[in-house]
């Protein structure tokens, strides 16, 4: 299974995936003094005077766009094909082509557009890809260690060392920790039915504009269901999918939703971060990834801002999507691209920030620089940690995380698929998922529980923590939320046996505030801050020292393992309670005040698989 930050994980993308991700399918352009699309539509539906003004504005804008469209025409034989003009964002236009552009075409057209004096900025609308998941050894486990309290010393075995976890069990014990929480918008592949999401999913929207990539037979509509994002050899025979590669369906959006807001304390399946969470599914991705323009519109709709559903192909929005009745204060994006943030992403992030909405983004899994939008100003970019606090072998890192970044667990699957045993590996993030890979049969949508590794799964952990913060104090501003995450964070771990993260040492390494953000997410401290920001004082803490003796003979071999691919694996077969269901813990009973005895260990009863 692939994950995102738009992908969810780790290793460098293949050449085919990079080609698909970098393919330019148009440009997002903002003109100087451009009117807002929503204002034009409202004026056009008002009285005669307003309609006349709207018509005058539309004619002025049309006249301004004609020379740009001429500059953007494609030379094809004896003809020149013009792009379609589609509204995007508050006041920008998407010059959309019906095929990917060659590198020469793309560079030439962008240069011509940028040179126009009426253009404020122009940015290619590339296809964003899912972040890759490490394709490494699988470790089955029935316990969700990433939800447990911070614990362990060098004297413990790895399974008992949790110096990198966010400590949600401790946070749940705080006032409001298991109470109301804020809506988390999941901008991803959509969502599928799962027992652990029953009653948790709000009405969402589908912003995938390309029907073929969307694989659901239409464009934008009010159905965010995930039909599967797998790419088949038959798809590749269609030139529409040029640059894509064969891939199985990831069901990525369902996994992200389950981590942030799956049902908890219900005696079924796996626990999640928020006991009373709600998720807003916003489908922006289909086969081959997601268009930047679709992501921008999905971000705006999620926050309650206007987003275009249907346009005339000449730059006018004919119909806006219905206003989101459940605006989210948190937007999770576990997809990403390798470019700089870019003007289109930054404009959308700035709009959301002004509305008090926090964008949380996966940092990426190429053990390099942050992917976008994690590298955008104002975005909380997330670095992936192993359970004991050092950076995973796949996670990105670097200066882009210094201002607003934070680090938390994402699972570290071993790195080297040939290794029989790796003392630095862990079992991954246990969460909900689907069994199938194609989306062509009912069996593909069968619910299950699996282990995942990658920064795609680190991001919803941070989004879930923010959801709990806003549940405690809905009045928190964007700045206060980011401040609370950073001030409450624990210091990054230190070690003399694992080197500092750097370009020369990008695998498993030791984070600093300069490379991985403010520190290690501490959910309990985040809630304490949320309860009274003005009075909050961060506790004095020293970094945990990672010097376990079991690393002495093996650290040189394993510390710099590189990712092969991100991975997913089903929990081990049932060993006591056939019929599977949740691992359950005595602390769940204590927190809920339940009196019945709980089994110490139940497994999901699923066969091991590799996706």
N, C-alpha and C positions, 0 to 999 in steps of 0.2 A: 504494500500500500504506500502511496506517495503522500507526503504531507506538505504543507505550505508555509510559508511566510510570504507569496502566493503558493508556494509549494510548502510542504512542511518540512523538509529536512536537509540534510547534511552534506552529501558528497558533491563534488563539482558536477554540474549537469553535463550530460553527453553533448557531443557536437550537434546532434539532431535537436535535442531539447533547446540548446542555446540558439540555434537557428530559428526555431519556432518562437522562442521568447523575444528575440531581437527583431523579428519581422515587423517592419513599419507598414501599417495598414491605413495610415492617414495622419492628420495633424490636428492638435487642439490649438486654436488661435484665439487670442484676445486682442481686440482692437482698442485703441485709446478712446475713452469716453463712450464705451459701448453700453446701451441700455439693457436693463435686466429683462430676461425673457418673460418672467412672471408679470412684470409691470406692463409690458406690451400686450400680453394676452388679456389682462384685466381691463386695460384701457379699450381694447378692441371690443369688449363685451359691455362697455358702459354707454353713456349717452352719446348723441351725435358729435358734440364738441370733442369729447375724449376719443371717439373713433377717428375723427379727422386728424387729431394730433398723433394717434397711434399709426395711422396710415402714412402720415408725413415722416414719422420716425422710421417706419418700415421701408419706405422708399429711399430715405437717406442711407439706411444701412445696406439696402440692396445695391445702391450705387457704389458704396464703399467696397462691397464684396466682389463686384464684377471683375475688377482688375486682378484681385487676388486669385479668384477662381481661374482666370486666364493664365496666371503664372503657374498654377498648380495642375494644369492639364497634362495628361500623359501622352507622349508621342507614340502612336501605335500604327505603323504603316503610313498610310496617307491621311489618317484621321487623328484627332486629338480628343481624348476622353476626359471629361470634367469630373471631379469628385462630387459626391453628394454633400450638401451642407446641412449639418444637423446640430441643433442647440445642445449645449452641455454646460454644466456648472451654472453659475449665476448669470453670466453674460458672455460666455465663450461659444465658439462654434467648432464642430468636429468636421473637418474635411475628410470624408470617408471614401476610400477607394474599394472597388470590388475585387481586388487582388492585392497580395503583398507587393511592395515596391522593391526593386533591386537596390543595392547599396548606392550605386551611382545616381539612380533616380531620386532616392531619398535625400541624399546630401545636396543635390542640385536644387530640388524643390524647396527644401528647408532654407537654404541660403537665399533663394529668391524671395521667399515670403518674409524672412527676417529683415531683409533690406528695405522693405516697404516702410515709408515714414508713418503710416497710420497704424502699424502693427506694434502693440505693446510687448507681446511675446508670442513665440510659437514653439510647440513641443511635439515630437512624434508621439502618436498613440500606438505604442508597441503592445504586443501580446505578452502579458505577464504570466509567468509559469508558477506551478506549485513548487514550494521548496522541497528539496529531495529528502527522503528518509534514509538513514543508514542501513544498508543491506548487509547486516552483520549477524553474529550469532544471536540466537534467541534464548532468553532465559525465562522460563515459566515461573510464575509466582502467584499466590492467591491473596497477597496482602498489598494494600495501596500505601506503601511506605511514604509516598510523597505528601500524604495528608497527615501523617503522624507528627508528634512534637520533635523539636530539635533534640538530638541525643547522640551519645557515643563518644568514646575516646579512642586514642590510638591502640589501646589494649583490646578493643572489641574487634570481632570479625566485621567485614564490610557490611554484611546484612544488618548489623546493629549500629552502624555509624550513619548518622543522619545530620551532619553538620551543614549541609547545603539546602535542607528543606525549608519551606516557608512556615511550617508549624500551624496549619489550619486547625488541628485539634485543640491547640491552646487558644487560638482566636475564638473558636466556638464557645469557649467558657466565659468570654467577656460579655458584658451586657449587650444584647442585640446581636450577638454572634450567630445565633441560629434563627433570628427573626427575619423581618422583611429585608429585601435587597433590591438593588436597582436593576433595570432591564439591561441586558448585554446584547447588542446587535452583533451578529456573526455574519460578516461579509465573506461568503465562501461559495461552495458548490451547491448550496441548498441543503435540504434536510430530508431525512427518511423517517418513517415511523419506528419507534423503539419504546418498549415498556417503561424504560427509565426516563423518557421524555414526556410521558403522558401527562397532560395538564400543565406542562411547562412552556409550551410553544405558542407565542403570540402570532396573529396574522402578519405574514411577511409579504415580500414582493420579489419578483424575478426581473432583474435588469439586464439579463443577457440579451442583447439586441439582435445578434446573428442567430437565426433559427437553426442553421446547420451546426454551429458550434454548441448551441443550447441543447440540441438533441431532443427537444420537446415539441417540435413542429410549429413553434410560433416565436414571436419576439417577446417584448416586455409585457408582463401581465401580473396578476395578483396571485400566482401559484408558484411558491418558492420550492416546490418539491424537487428533489435531486433525482433525475432519471438515469444517472450514471454518467461519468465523464471519461469512460474508457474510449480509446481510439483503436479501431480494428484495421486489419489490412484492407478491408473493403473501403473504409474511410479514406485511406491513403491513396486509393485509386482515383479519388475525386480531387481535382486540382485545388479545390477550396481548402484542403488540409495540407497544402504544400508547406514543408518545414516541420510538420508534426512527426511524432513517432508513435509506434504501437504501445499502448499502455492499458493497464487494467483500471477499472473504476476505483476511486479512492474513498468515496463516501466521506470526504474530508470534513465537510460542514457538520455532519452528524457527530463526528468525534469531538470537534471543537465545542459544539453545543453541550455535549454530555459532560465534558470536563468542567465547564463553567457553571452549568445550571441543571445537571441531571438530578433526578429524584434522590434524596438522601433520607436515611432513617425510615425507609419504607419496606424493609425486609426483603428487598429484591435487588439482584444485580450488584452494581458498584455504587459507592458513594461519590459525591461531587463536592464542589466547594461551597455552594450556597444551598442551604436546606430548603429554602423557599424561593429558589431562583426562577427567573423567566428569561427566555431567550427570544430574540427577534431575528428570524432567518431572512437574510437579504442575499438572494442568489445573484452573484456577479460573475461566476466562473462556470464554464462548461468544458467541452473537449478542447484540449490544447492550452487551457488556462483562461485568462480573463483579459478583456480589453481595458486599458487604462480609463477610457471614457466611461465604460460601464461601471467601473469601480467608483469613479468620481460621483456619478449620479446616485449610486447605491449609498455612498457615504452621506450625501445630502439628504436623501429620503429618510435614512435611518435616524437622522437628527431632527426630523420634522421640517426640513427645508424643501422648497419646490424642486421637483425632478421631472423631466420630460418623459412621457410614455410614448407619444406618437408625434411625428413631425412631418413636414411636407417635402423634405429633401432639399429645400432651398433656404434652410436656416431658421425657419419659423416653427415653433412648437404649437401643434394643433390641439394637443391634449396633455395635461399634466397628470401624473399618477395621483390617485387620491392621497390627500395629506395623511401621513402616518399618524394614526390615533394613539400610538404608544412610543413617543420619541425616546430614544435611548440616550443615556448620559455616557455610555461606554461603547465604543466601536472597536471590535476585534478584527484585525486583518492578518491572517496567517498565510498571505501570499506575498510575493515580492519580486522585484526585478533588480538587475545588476547595475542600473544607471544611477546617476545622482538623483536626488529627490525630484527635481523638475518643477516648473511653474504650475502645472495643472494640479499635481498632488498638493503642492504647498498652498495653493489658493483654497482648495477644499479643506485642508487641515486648518487653515487660518479661520475659515468660516465656522467650522465646528468648534474650534477653540473659543471663538467669540460667543458662541451659544452655550459655553460651559461643558462641551462634550470632549471627552478624553479619547484619543485614538491610541490603541495599543497594537503594536506590530511585532511580528516575529523577526528576529534579527537575521535569520538565514543560516544555512548549514554548509557553507563552503569553506569553513575555517579561514575566512578572509574578511574584507570590509563589510559593513552593514548593508543589507539589501534595502531597497525602498519599499514602503514608506518609513521604515525604521530609521532611515537617515534624514528624514524631514524634520525641520525645526518644530518643536512643540509636541512631537510624537514620543510616546514612551516606548522606546525600542528595548527588546528583551533578549538577553544573552542566556544560552542554555548551560546549566551546570549539571555535573554528576551529583549523586546523592551526598557525597562527602564534601562538596563545596568547590572543587576545582572545575575549570572549564571543560566541557565535553570535547571529545576529539573532533567533532564536526562543527561546533557553533562558531559563527562569525564573532568578531570582536573589533575593537579599535576606537579611534577618537570620536566617531559619530555617536557613541554611546555615553560620552562623558557628561553632556549637558542634562539629558533627561532619562538616560538609560537605567535599567535595573536588571539584576540577574536572578534567575531561579531555576529550579530543576527542569530538565527536559528528557532525562534518561540518557545513559551512556552504555551502549550495547556491546562494547568490546573493541570495535574498530577493526580488528584483524579477523576476518572470517575463518582463517585457517587455525587460529589459536584454540586449543582445547579448553583453556581456562585463562581468564584475565583477571588479576586481582583488583583492577580498577573499574570493572564493568558493573552494571546494575540491571535490574529486571525491567526497566522502562516504566512508563506511565500507564497504569491499568485503567482503561476507560471503555465506553460503549463503542460498538461498531457494527458493521454488517458482514455477513459471511461471504456473499457473492462477489464477483469481480466484473461482471459485464453489464448488469442492469437489464438483461433481456428476458429474465424469468423471475417468478415470484421467489424462488430460492435465493436469488441474489440479494433480496431485501430482508432475509431472515436475520433477526437481531442477535447480537452476541456481545462478548467482552474480549478485549485483546490488549496486548502490551504495545506501546508506541514509543518511539524515540525521535526527537527533533524539536527545533525551536518553534515549530507550528504549535506544539502542545505546551511549550513554556508560556506563550502569549496569553492563552485563556486562563492560565493560573493567575497571572497578574490582573487580567480583566476581572476575574472572579473576586480577587482581593478588593479591587476598587468597588465592585458591586456591594460587598459587605460594608465598606466604608460609607458608601452613600445610603445604605440601609440604616446605619447608625445615625448619620447626619446628612440628610438630603440637601442641606444648604451649602455644602462644600463647593467651592469654586474650582475651576480647572487648576489654577495655581496652587490651591491648598491640597488638592489630591496629589499632585506631583510632589509637592513639598513633603506631604505626609509619608509617601512611599520612600522617599530618599532619606528623610531624617530618621525614620524608624528602621531603616535597613541595617542589618548586621555587617560588620566589616568583612571584607573578602578574606578567605583563609590564606595562610602563609605556609611555606614548606621549603626545606632545603633539599628535598628529593625530587621536586617537580619544578621546572623552570618557569619564569615569568612569561606571560603571553607576549609574543612579538612576531614580526614577519618571518624571523628565522626559526621560531618555535611556535607554530600556529596550531598544533594538535592539542593534546591534553596539556594544560598549562595553568599557571596561577594568575588569577585576575587582579587588576588594580582598578582604582577609580578612573584612571585614564583610559583603560581598555574595555571595561565591562560595566560601567555605570557606578552609581553611588554605593552599591553593596549588594548583599543577599536579601531578597525580599523577606520581610518578617511580618506576617499577617497579623499577629497579635499586637505588635507595636503600631501597625497601620490603623487598627481599630481604636487603640488608645488615643492616638492622635486625632482621629475623626471625632471622638466624643467631645473633645475640648481643644481645638487647635491652639488657642491662645495660651493655654496653661501647659501644653505638652512640653516635657523635657525628655529628650532621648536618654536612655540609660548609658552609663559609661561602660563600654565593652571593649575587650581586647580581641584581636583576631584569633580564631581557632588555629592551632598549629597542627598541620597534617604531617605526621612523621611515623606512620604505622610501620612496625617491623616487617610486615609481610611484603612491603614494597622493595626492600633492600636488594634482593637478587634480580628483580624483574622490572624495576622502574625504567631502566635504560631501554629495555625492549618495548615496553608498552606506552610510555608516557607520550610519545609522539606519533602514535598510530593515526593514520589518516582514514577518513570515512570511505567506505566503498559505495554504500547507498544507505539511506534510512530504512528502517525495518518495522515490521509489525508481526506479532505472533499471538496466537490464542493462548489463554492460560492452560495449564496442564490439566489432564483429564481428572475427573472427579475421583477422590479417594475415600470419600465417606458418604456424602449425600448425593446420590444419583439424582439427576434432574437439575443439578447446578443451581445457579442463582448467585447470591452475593457472598463474598467473603464478609464475615460479620465479626465485630469486635466487642469485648466487654465495655469499652469506653463509649460505644454508641448507646448501650443500655444505660450507662451512668448519666450521660448527657440528656437522654430522653426521659429519665426517671422511670425506666421500665423495670419491671420486677422479674420478668421471665428470664430463664437462663438461655444464653446464646451459645451456640457451638463455637468452639475456638477457631475452627477453620473449615470453611466450605469453599469448594472450587466451582468454576463455572461449567464444568462438564463439557468443554469444547476441545475438539482435536487441534493439535498444533498445525499451523499453516504459515506459509510465507507468501506475502503479496507483492 
